[in-house]
Amino acid sequence: MKPFARIAQMQATAGAGRSQDQPGTRAKQHQRRATVTTRIEPWLALIEKRCGLLAEDRRFIRLRLATRQHGEAMQLAEGYSTAWEQAAMREQRAHVKNNAGRQAANRWLKKALEQ
C-alpha cells in the first residue's frame, strides 16, 4: 500500500466510532480514578476558609500533606492557617496582607516538616 493511501485510510476510519446521527458526539469518557490529592482536600478546604490561597499555594500544600496521616495533616493545616492569619494581622498595608500571610505560612510549614 502506498504511504499516502495508508494515511487516507487512517483518516477515514478515525471517525468511525462516532455516532453518525449526532455529528461531533464523543465516545463516553471513563470516570477518573481517585488520586492521592483527593485525600487531602478537607485540609485544603479548612485552609481556604481562612486564607486566600492561589493555585501554587494549593500545589505547595498538597506536596507536603499528601503523605501525612489524617491527624498530622489536620494539625499542619491548622498551624498553616494560624501562621497566615497572625502574619496578615501584623501587616499594616492592606494590599500586602495576603503575601505576608502566605510567606509566613509557607515558612512555618517547611519548619514544621523539618522537625
Buried (B, 14 or more C-beta within 10 A) or exposed (E): EEEEEEEEEEEEEEEEEEEEEEEEEEEEEEEEEEEEBEBBEEBBEBBBEBBEBEEEBBEBBBEBBEEBEEEEBBBBBBBBBBBBBBBBEEBEEEEEBBBBBBEBBBEBBEEBEEE
